[in-house]
Amino acid sequence: MEEYFGRYSNILDAKGRINLPARFRGITQQYEDGEKIFILTRGTEHYIAMFPISEWRRKVNELEQNVNDGAQRRILNRRINFHASHQKVDKQGRINIPADLIEYASLQKEVVVLGTGKKIEIWNPIELDKYLQRAESQYQQLSSVLDF
């Protein structure tokens, strides 16, 4: 199973593509028709969530198993899948980001690519800094449990 860690500055080109960090390309083993595949969708804090296809399938399965209420499951399923996009990594290591996701995450030319374990997040650097400032007090409380 792939695990992604680290923070990388990156550039969003005029065609809406970023270069996937080499470290991430090297550990991604999910192929479809011989190509590396990711599912991109809206993240919860105005970033783009990027999942290897196997992790995406696991998340969808988890939703089906853990949300018993049919109406709630449909809401979540629609929200998650409506904005989802199936993207291949090209031979140069680039991945296309759909325009609606670029707009949602307020991406400009400079972006930050974060490895957060089983998924990758793509952020506007200003929005990421704002989020980190807001989350700092919660992090202090939560990290004391882990002795970091």
MARSERO-178088 format. One record per residue (C-alpha): residue number from 0; x, z, y. Coordinates in steps of 0.1 Angstrom, whole numbers, padded with zeros to 4 digits, always signed. Layout:
N
+-----+-------+-------+-------+
!   k !     x !     z !     y !
+-----+-------+-------+-------+
! NUM !     X !     Z !     Y !
...
+-----+-------+-------+-------+
//
This chain:
148
+-----+-------+-------+-------+
!   k !     x !     z !     y !
+-----+-------+-------+-------+
!   0 ! +0000 ! +0000 ! +0000 !
!   1 ! +0013 ! -0010 ! +0034 !
!   2 ! +0020 ! +0017 ! +0060 !
!   3 ! +0028 ! +0008 ! +0096 !
!   4 ! +0047 ! +0031 ! +0120 !
!   5 ! +0062 ! +0028 ! +0154 !
!   6 ! +0055 ! +0015 ! +0189 !
!   7 ! +0065 ! -0020 ! +0200 !
!   8 ! +0062 ! -0037 ! +0233 !
!   9 ! +0049 ! -0073 ! +0230 !
!  10 ! +0038 ! -0103 ! +0249 !
!  11 ! +0004 ! -0119 ! +0246 !
!  12 ! +0010 ! -0157 ! +0251 !
!  13 ! -0013 ! -0181 ! +0269 !
!  14 ! -0030 ! -0191 ! +0236 !
!  15 ! -0040 ! -0155 ! +0228 !
!  16 ! -0012 ! -0148 ! +0202 !
!  17 ! +0013 ! -0121 ! +0197 !
!  18 ! +0043 ! -0119 ! +0175 !
!  19 ! +0038 ! -0094 ! +0148 !
!  20 ! +0068 ! -0070 ! +0148 !
!  21 ! +0093 ! -0081 ! +0121 !
!  22 ! +0091 ! -0047 ! +0105 !
!  23 ! +0053 ! -0051 ! +0100 !
!  24 ! +0056 ! -0087 ! +0087 !
!  25 ! +0082 ! -0075 ! +0062 !
!  26 ! +0059 ! -0048 ! +0046 !
!  27 ! +0026 ! -0068 ! +0047 !
!  28 ! +0019 ! -0079 ! +0012 !
!  29 ! -0017 ! -0090 ! +0014 !
!  30 ! -0020 ! -0127 ! +0008 !
!  31 ! -0049 ! -0152 ! +0006 !
!  32 ! -0041 ! -0188 ! -0002 !
!  33 ! -0004 ! -0179 ! +0002 !
!  34 ! -0008 ! -0166 ! +0038 !
!  35 ! -0007 ! -0131 ! +0052 !
!  36 ! -0042 ! -0120 ! +0063 !
!  37 ! -0055 ! -0094 ! +0087 !
!  38 ! -0089 ! -0084 ! +0099 !
!  39 ! -0091 ! -0077 ! +0136 !
!  40 ! -0120 ! -0058 ! +0152 !
!  41 ! -0128 ! -0034 ! +0180 !
!  42 ! -0112 ! +0000 ! +0178 !
!  43 ! -0130 ! +0031 ! +0190 !
!  44 ! -0109 ! +0037 ! +0222 !
!  45 ! -0108 ! +0001 ! +0236 !
!  46 ! -0079 ! -0011 ! +0215 !
!  47 ! -0079 ! -0038 ! +0188 !
!  48 ! -0078 ! -0025 ! +0152 !
!  49 ! -0059 ! -0047 ! +0128 !
!  50 ! -0062 ! -0041 ! +0091 !
!  51 ! -0045 ! -0058 ! +0061 !
!  52 ! -0073 ! -0073 ! +0041 !
!  53 ! -0071 ! -0048 ! +0012 !
!  54 ! -0074 ! -0019 ! +0036 !
!  55 ! -0104 ! -0036 ! +0053 !
!  56 ! -0121 ! -0040 ! +0020 !
!  57 ! -0115 ! -0003 ! +0012 !
!  58 ! -0129 ! +0008 ! +0046 !
!  59 ! -0161 ! -0013 ! +0041 !
!  60 ! -0165 ! +0001 ! +0005 !
!  61 ! -0160 ! +0036 ! +0019 !
!  62 ! -0187 ! +0030 ! +0045 !
!  63 ! -0211 ! +0019 ! +0017 !
!  64 ! -0204 ! +0049 ! -0004 !
!  65 ! -0203 ! +0076 ! +0023 !
!  66 ! -0232 ! +0067 ! +0046 !
!  67 ! -0263 ! +0073 ! +0026 !
!  68 ! -0289 ! +0067 ! +0054 !
!  69 ! -0297 ! +0030 ! +0053 !
!  70 ! -0304 ! +0027 ! +0090 !
!  71 ! -0271 ! +0044 ! +0100 !
!  72 ! -0252 ! +0023 ! +0075 !
!  73 ! -0266 ! -0009 ! +0090 !
!  74 ! -0257 ! +0003 ! +0125 !
!  75 ! -0221 ! +0010 ! +0115 !
!  76 ! -0219 ! -0022 ! +0094 !
!  77 ! -0231 ! -0044 ! +0122 !
!  78 ! -0209 ! -0027 ! +0148 !
!  79 ! -0178 ! -0031 ! +0126 !
!  80 ! -0184 ! -0065 ! +0113 !
!  81 ! -0200 ! -0082 ! +0143 !
!  82 ! -0166 ! -0082 ! +0161 !
!  83 ! -0144 ! -0087 ! +0130 !
!  84 ! -0122 ! -0117 ! +0128 !
!  85 ! -0102 ! -0130 ! +0098 !
!  86 ! -0068 ! -0140 ! +0110 !
!  87 ! -0037 ! -0155 ! +0093 !
!  88 ! -0001 ! -0148 ! +0103 !
!  89 ! +0015 ! -0182 ! +0111 !
!  90 ! +0050 ! -0192 ! +0099 !
!  91 ! +0065 ! -0179 ! +0132 !
!  92 ! +0050 ! -0145 ! +0126 !
!  93 ! +0023 ! -0149 ! +0152 !
!  94 ! -0013 ! -0138 ! +0149 !
!  95 ! -0042 ! -0151 ! +0171 !
!  96 ! -0064 ! -0126 ! +0189 !
!  97 ! -0099 ! -0138 ! +0196 !
!  98 ! -0109 ! -0140 ! +0233 !
!  99 ! -0138 ! -0114 ! +0229 !
! 100 ! -0113 ! -0089 ! +0215 !
! 101 ! -0088 ! -0096 ! +0243 !
! 102 ! -0115 ! -0089 ! +0268 !
! 103 ! -0127 ! -0058 ! +0250 !
! 104 ! -0092 ! -0042 ! +0250 !
! 105 ! -0085 ! -0054 ! +0286 !
! 106 ! -0053 ! -0071 ! +0273 !
! 107 ! -0030 ! -0088 ! +0298 !
! 108 ! +0004 ! -0104 ! +0292 !
! 109 ! +0021 ! -0071 ! +0282 !
! 110 ! +0007 ! -0053 ! +0252 !
! 111 ! +0017 ! -0024 ! +0229 !
! 112 ! +0015 ! -0028 ! +0192 !
! 113 ! +0012 ! +0006 ! +0174 !
! 114 ! +0016 ! +0013 ! +0137 !
! 115 ! -0008 ! +0041 ! +0128 !
! 116 ! -0004 ! +0044 ! +0091 !
! 117 ! -0028 ! +0020 ! +0073 !
! 118 ! -0037 ! +0000 ! +0103 !
! 119 ! -0021 ! -0015 ! +0134 !
! 120 ! -0035 ! -0010 ! +0169 !
! 121 ! -0030 ! -0034 ! +0199 !
! 122 ! -0034 ! -0018 ! +0233 !
! 123 ! -0032 ! -0026 ! +0270 !
! 124 ! -0002 ! -0003 ! +0279 !
! 125 ! -0020 ! +0013 ! +0309 !
! 126 ! -0051 ! +0021 ! +0287 !
! 127 ! -0028 ! +0036 ! +0260 !
! 128 ! -0011 ! +0058 ! +0286 !
! 129 ! -0045 ! +0070 ! +0299 !
! 130 ! -0057 ! +0077 ! +0264 !
! 131 ! -0025 ! +0097 ! +0255 !
! 132 ! -0028 ! +0118 ! +0286 !
! 133 ! -0065 ! +0126 ! +0278 !
! 134 ! -0056 ! +0134 ! +0242 !
! 135 ! -0026 ! +0156 ! +0248 !
! 136 ! -0043 ! +0190 ! +0248 !
! 137 ! -0061 ! +0181 ! +0216 !
! 138 ! -0028 ! +0170 ! +0201 !
! 139 ! -0012 ! +0203 ! +0209 !
! 140 ! -0040 ! +0222 ! +0191 !
! 141 ! -0041 ! +0199 ! +0161 !
! 142 ! -0003 ! +0196 ! +0157 !
! 143 ! +0001 ! +0234 ! +0154 !
! 144 ! -0016 ! +0232 ! +0120 !
! 145 ! +0010 ! +0207 ! +0108 !
! 146 ! +0040 ! +0226 ! +0123 !
! 147 ! +0053 ! +0196 ! +0143 !
+-----+-------+-------+-------+
//
